[in-house]
Amino acid sequence: MTAVPSLDEDMEQGLVGAGTSDGVAGPAVRRARAWLSRAAEPGSVVFWRFVEDVGPVEAVRRLRAGRAPDVVQALVGARARQDASLADLLRAERCGARLVVPEDDEWPGHLLHCLTLATLEEPDDPRYQSPRAAAPVPPLALWVRGPARLDELADRSVAVVGARASTAYGEHVAAELGHQLGERGWTVVSGGAFGIDAAAHRGALAADAPTVAVLACGVDRVYPAAHGALFHRIAEEGLLVSEWPPGAAPHKHRFLVRNRLIAALTRGTVVVEAAARSGAQATARRAQKLSRQVMVVPGPVTSAMSVGCHELLRDAELGAVLVASAAHVVETVGRLGEDLADPPERPTGARDGLSDLAVRVLDACPVRNGVSPERLATVAGCDVLDVLRVLPVLELADLVERTDAGWRVAAGKPAAGEGRR
């Protein structure tokens, strides 16, 4: 029986053959990134820059030997001597998950590049860098559960986020958006939480469309626990995605770090409902900083769950777009000149298309007692001949009728001016 190489042995061998083959990362690179995903919490500018500078395999070697810079070594701490990389990869395989790394073709690099650019703008001195919960740092790797390719689903995707304590109105809107976006071939990305997130996911699944849930725990864990069936369906038809390895717990601070991925993996973020202080608002503002379009669904001004939405719309610097349907969303983030929303349908009536003269004569007609053309001409402010020319047109349109006493509005038609109210 062949002995399983230790992490350090794998890293030594990986220095020679750590590249990729046919768009797939080598085993040493994959194991190195699996180890790094557990060794340090995501979101650190210093840690990401260290791995980028020396490469994932060399980063693991230095951290294991205690030769990394002090500020980087401190981020790993006691985890430096621990190794669950093979166990994590095996656990992922058992639940139908895999580790996607930047060296893979499946990596959505074109979308996540905005995080790289934002991180490059961070100052060199760690004291002045963005805090980990708000730093725009690219992920080192992504644990992905589901049959679809991450890069393909993310290519045409929209984030739909909102309040956990949502209203019936908000859940209805989120479900409709999810369903309509799915029908149009767009992937809905959200966080799998109660309220708006779950409604958006379910709407997409109802349209037989894939959806992506970005989690703040391992892809083999169900949080919230009540969403077991929902996560099972998402894993069957879409993807569960996380920066944390299998088994990782949903600690509170991880949700804030996770939000940057929801913003970066999509072409725009739609906020359906948000309280005055909410994670959805934070996600929207992070999307704007990453040059992603922010879209907001308005709500009743009396609803506490719409206060955050209205504040986002009032923020001129944010540049949020008001949307009321999936067509509005696709028009905002879709292809220029192609994904245009149809104009809203407006009710039509027999009065539509009438000339100004015909409208004036029609408005002059009484409802009950008929009057002569001469009387109509006086009220309408026109010549009698003009009235005589227009009356047959109005009669053919079933708008007026002739009685023994003269002309009046046809029975069952609105009185003068009612059609405009």
TAWOMO-V161942 format. One record per residue. RES is the residue in one small letter. SS is DSSP state (~ for helix, > for strand, _ for the rest). NEAR is the number of other ideal C-beta (glycine too) atoms within 10 Angstrom. Layout:
res:RES ss:SS near:NEAR
res:RES ss:SS near:NEAR
This chain:
res:m ss:_ near:3
res:t ss:_ near:4
res:a ss:_ near:6
res:v ss:_ near:8
res:p ss:_ near:15
res:s ss:_ near:11
res:l ss:~ near:21
res:d ss:~ near:13
res:e ss:~ near:12
res:d ss:~ near:22
res:m ss:~ near:25
res:e ss:~ near:14
res:q ss:~ near:15
res:g ss:~ near:24
res:l ss:_ near:12
res:v ss:_ near:9
res:g ss:_ near:12
res:a ss:_ near:21
res:g ss:_ near:11
res:t ss:> near:15
res:s ss:> near:9
res:d ss:_ near:5
res:g ss:_ near:10
res:v ss:> near:14
res:a ss:> near:24
res:g ss:_ near:18
res:p ss:~ near:15
res:a ss:~ near:24
res:v ss:~ near:25
res:r ss:~ near:25
res:r ss:~ near:25
res:a ss:~ near:29
res:r ss:~ near:25
res:a ss:~ near:28
res:w ss:~ near:30
res:l ss:~ near:23
res:s ss:~ near:24
res:r ss:~ near:20
res:a ss:~ near:23
res:a ss:_ near:25
res:e ss:_ near:19
res:p ss:_ near:23
res:g ss:_ near:23
res:s ss:_ near:22
res:v ss:~ near:21
res:v ss:~ near:19
res:f ss:~ near:24
res:w ss:~ near:22
res:r ss:~ near:18
res:f ss:~ near:22
res:v ss:~ near:22
res:e ss:~ near:16
res:d ss:~ near:9
res:v ss:~ near:15
res:g ss:_ near:15
res:p ss:~ near:27
res:v ss:~ near:25
res:e ss:~ near:19
res:a ss:~ near:25
res:v ss:~ near:30
res:r ss:~ near:20
res:r ss:~ near:18
res:l ss:~ near:24
res:r ss:~ near:19
res:a ss:~ near:12
res:g ss:_ near:11
res:r ss:_ near:10
res:a ss:_ near:22
res:p ss:_ near:11
res:d ss:~ near:8
res:v ss:~ near:12
res:v ss:~ near:20
res:q ss:~ near:16
res:a ss:~ near:11
res:l ss:~ near:20
res:v ss:~ near:20
res:g ss:~ near:10
res:a ss:~ near:6
res:r ss:~ near:15
res:a ss:~ near:19
res:r ss:~ near:10
res:q ss:_ near:13
res:d ss:_ near:20
res:a ss:_ near:18
res:s ss:~ near:23
res:l ss:~ near:16
res:a ss:~ near:14
res:d ss:~ near:24
res:l ss:~ near:21
res:l ss:~ near:11
res:r ss:~ near:18
res:a ss:~ near:22
res:e ss:~ near:12
res:r ss:~ near:10
res:c ss:_ near:15
res:g ss:_ near:15
res:a ss:> near:25
res:r ss:> near:18
res:l ss:> near:22
res:v ss:> near:24
res:v ss:> near:24
res:p ss:_ near:21
res:e ss:_ near:19
res:d ss:_ near:21
res:d ss:_ near:13
res:e ss:_ near:18
res:w ss:_ near:20
res:p ss:_ near:20
res:g ss:~ near:13
res:h ss:~ near:10
res:l ss:~ near:20
res:l ss:~ near:19
res:h ss:~ near:13
res:c ss:~ near:19
res:l ss:~ near:21
res:t ss:~ near:16
res:l ss:~ near:12
res:a ss:~ near:21
res:t ss:~ near:18
res:l ss:~ near:11
res:e ss:_ near:8
res:e ss:_ near:18
res:p ss:_ near:10
res:d ss:_ near:9
res:d ss:_ near:7
res:p ss:~ near:13
res:r ss:~ near:5
res:y ss:~ near:8
res:q ss:_ near:17
res:s ss:_ near:16
res:p ss:_ near:10
res:r ss:_ near:19
res:a ss:_ near:16
res:a ss:_ near:16
res:a ss:_ near:20
res:p ss:_ near:22
res:v ss:_ near:24
res:p ss:_ near:20
res:p ss:_ near:26
res:l ss:_ near:23
res:a ss:> near:25
res:l ss:> near:27
res:w ss:> near:28
res:v ss:> near:23
res:r ss:> near:23
res:g ss:_ near:23
res:p ss:_ near:11
res:a ss:_ near:16
res:r ss:_ near:16
res:l ss:~ near:21
res:d ss:~ near:16
res:e ss:~ near:13
res:l ss:~ near:24
res:a ss:~ near:24
res:d ss:~ near:15
res:r ss:_ near:17
res:s ss:> near:24
res:v ss:> near:28
res:a ss:> near:32
res:v ss:> near:35
res:v ss:> near:31
res:g ss:_ near:36
res:a ss:_ near:28
res:r ss:_ near:18
res:a ss:_ near:14
res:s ss:_ near:23
res:t ss:_ near:20
res:a ss:~ near:7
res:y ss:~ near:16
res:g ss:~ near:24
res:e ss:~ near:22
res:h ss:~ near:14
res:v ss:~ near:27
res:a ss:~ near:30
res:a ss:~ near:21
res:e ss:~ near:16
res:l ss:~ near:29
res:g ss:~ near:32
res:h ss:~ near:22
res:q ss:~ near:20
res:l ss:~ near:28
res:g ss:~ near:23
res:e ss:~ near:15
res:r ss:_ near:17
res:g ss:_ near:9
res:w ss:_ near:26
res:t ss:> near:25
res:v ss:> near:33
res:v ss:> near:30
res:s ss:> near:31
res:g ss:_ near:29
res:g ss:_ near:24
res:a ss:_ near:23
res:f ss:_ near:16
res:g ss:_ near:22
res:i ss:~ near:33
res:d ss:~ near:30
res:a ss:~ near:24
res:a ss:~ near:26
res:a ss:~ near:34
res:h ss:~ near:29
res:r ss:~ near:19
res:g ss:~ near:27
res:a ss:~ near:30
res:l ss:~ near:21
res:a ss:~ near:13
res:a ss:_ near:16
res:d ss:_ near:10
res:a ss:_ near:22
res:p ss:_ near:21
res:t ss:> near:29
res:v ss:> near:28
res:a ss:> near:28
res:v ss:> near:25
res:l ss:_ near:27
res:a ss:_ near:25
res:c ss:_ near:22
res:g ss:_ near:24
res:v ss:_ near:29
res:d ss:_ near:22
res:r ss:_ near:19
res:v ss:_ near:19
res:y ss:_ near:17
res:p ss:_ near:14
res:a ss:~ near:7
res:a ss:~ near:10
res:h ss:~ near:19
res:g ss:~ near:11
res:a ss:~ near:9
res:l ss:~ near:19
res:f ss:~ near:21
res:h ss:~ near:12
res:r ss:~ near:15
res:i ss:~ near:25
res:a ss:~ near:20
res:e ss:~ near:12
res:e ss:~ near:16
res:g ss:_ near:25
res:l ss:> near:26
res:l ss:> near:26
res:v ss:> near:28
res:s ss:> near:28
res:e ss:_ near:22
res:w ss:_ near:25
res:p ss:_ near:26
res:p ss:_ near:26
res:g ss:_ near:16
res:a ss:_ near:21
res:a ss:_ near:11
res:p ss:_ near:17
res:h ss:_ near:12
res:k ss:~ near:7
res:h ss:~ near:12
res:r ss:~ near:21
res:f ss:~ near:18
res:l ss:~ near:18
res:v ss:~ near:22
res:r ss:~ near:25
res:n ss:~ near:26
res:r ss:~ near:30
res:l ss:~ near:27
res:i ss:~ near:26
res:a ss:~ near:27
res:a ss:~ near:26
res:l ss:_ near:25
res:t ss:_ near:29
res:r ss:_ near:22
res:g ss:> near:22
res:t ss:> near:30
res:v ss:> near:35
res:v ss:> near:28
res:v ss:_ near:36
res:e ss:_ near:31
res:a ss:_ near:30
res:a ss:_ near:19
res:a ss:_ near:11
res:r ss:_ near:9
res:s ss:_ near:21
res:g ss:~ near:21
res:a ss:~ near:32
res:q ss:~ near:24
res:a ss:~ near:20
res:t ss:~ near:27
res:a ss:~ near:29
res:r ss:~ near:20
res:r ss:~ near:22
res:a ss:~ near:29
res:q ss:~ near:19
res:k ss:~ near:14
res:l ss:_ near:20
res:s ss:_ near:9
res:r ss:_ near:23
res:q ss:> near:19
res:v ss:> near:24
res:m ss:> near:26
res:v ss:> near:28
res:v ss:_ near:26
res:p ss:_ near:15
res:g ss:_ near:22
res:p ss:_ near:11
res:v ss:_ near:8
res:t ss:_ near:6
res:s ss:_ near:15
res:a ss:~ near:14
res:m ss:~ near:24
res:s ss:~ near:25
res:v ss:~ near:18
res:g ss:~ near:25
res:c ss:~ near:28
res:h ss:~ near:17
res:e ss:~ near:15
res:l ss:~ near:23
res:l ss:~ near:18
res:r ss:~ near:10
res:d ss:_ near:16
res:a ss:_ near:7
res:e ss:_ near:7
res:l ss:_ near:18
res:g ss:_ near:10
res:a ss:_ near:24
res:v ss:> near:17
res:l ss:> near:13
res:v ss:_ near:25
res:a ss:_ near:13
res:s ss:_ near:17
res:a ss:~ near:24
res:a ss:~ near:18
res:h ss:~ near:16
res:v ss:~ near:27
res:v ss:~ near:24
res:e ss:~ near:18
res:t ss:~ near:19
res:v ss:~ near:21
res:g ss:_ near:19
res:r ss:_ near:10
res:l ss:_ near:7
res:g ss:_ near:6
res:e ss:_ near:8
res:d ss:_ near:15
res:l ss:_ near:12
res:a ss:_ near:16
res:d ss:_ near:8
res:p ss:_ near:6
res:p ss:_ near:8
res:e ss:_ near:6
res:r ss:_ near:6
res:p ss:_ near:5
res:t ss:_ near:8
res:g ss:_ near:11
res:a ss:_ near:15
res:r ss:_ near:17
res:d ss:_ near:9
res:g ss:_ near:9
res:l ss:_ near:18
res:s ss:_ near:10
res:d ss:~ near:8
res:l ss:~ near:17
res:a ss:~ near:20
res:v ss:~ near:17
res:r ss:~ near:20
res:v ss:~ near:29
res:l ss:~ near:27
res:d ss:~ near:17
res:a ss:~ near:20
res:c ss:_ near:25
res:p ss:_ near:17
res:v ss:_ near:13
res:r ss:_ near:9
res:n ss:_ near:9
res:g ss:_ near:18
res:v ss:> near:17
res:s ss:_ near:13
res:p ss:~ near:18
res:e ss:~ near:10
res:r ss:~ near:17
res:l ss:~ near:28
res:a ss:~ near:19
res:t ss:~ near:14
res:v ss:~ near:16
res:a ss:~ near:21
res:g ss:_ near:11
res:c ss:_ near:18
res:d ss:_ near:11
res:v ss:~ near:14
res:l ss:~ near:10
res:d ss:~ near:18
res:v ss:~ near:24
res:l ss:~ near:13
res:r ss:~ near:14
res:v ss:~ near:23
res:l ss:~ near:20
res:p ss:~ near:11
res:v ss:~ near:16
res:l ss:~ near:23
res:e ss:~ near:14
res:l ss:~ near:9
res:a ss:_ near:16
res:d ss:_ near:12
res:l ss:_ near:22
res:v ss:> near:22
res:e ss:> near:15
res:r ss:> near:13
res:t ss:_ near:11
res:d ss:_ near:5
res:a ss:_ near:12
res:g ss:_ near:16
res:w ss:> near:24
res:r ss:> near:19
res:v ss:> near:22
res:a ss:_ near:18
res:a ss:_ near:8
res:g ss:_ near:6
res:k ss:_ near:21
res:p ss:_ near:15
res:a ss:_ near:12
res:a ss:_ near:17
res:g ss:_ near:9
res:e ss:~ near:10
res:g ss:~ near:16
res:r ss:~ near:9
res:r ss:_ near:5
